[in-house]
């Protein structure tokens, strides 16, 4: 058994699981999540690439009906700059069981559900390929 191929296949399997679960969570939040009005607490901009692009991670605070106020970061970075600042009102969605995982509605995400789903399928195919190589090549 080829241990290197087995190791690479395992890494791809972990990547497929991670991207798939992230895509699934984001899809469920967008389509079935509870919507709330929130206030921006802070915005963190991270430079991406050489072309001057940014990804913004937004921290928001909102009230839930059956508990204390929730302060959470967006679960997916947004294509920035968003122009948001502390105190700005925004609309967020979250799953009732996980209010700390929020999606900011109305802003384009840096890596949307489609890209995550495509990556998951690609990683799954690479997993199958490398596990096949590990099993068949000496």
Buried (B, 14 or more C-beta within 10 A) or exposed (E): EBEEBBEBBBBBBEBBBBBBEBBBBBBBBBEEBEEBEBBBBBBEBEEBEEEEEBBBBBBBBBEEEEEEEBBBBBBBBBBBEBEBEEEBEBBBBBBEEBBEBBBBBEBEBBBBBEEBBEBBBBBBEBBBBBBEBBEEEE
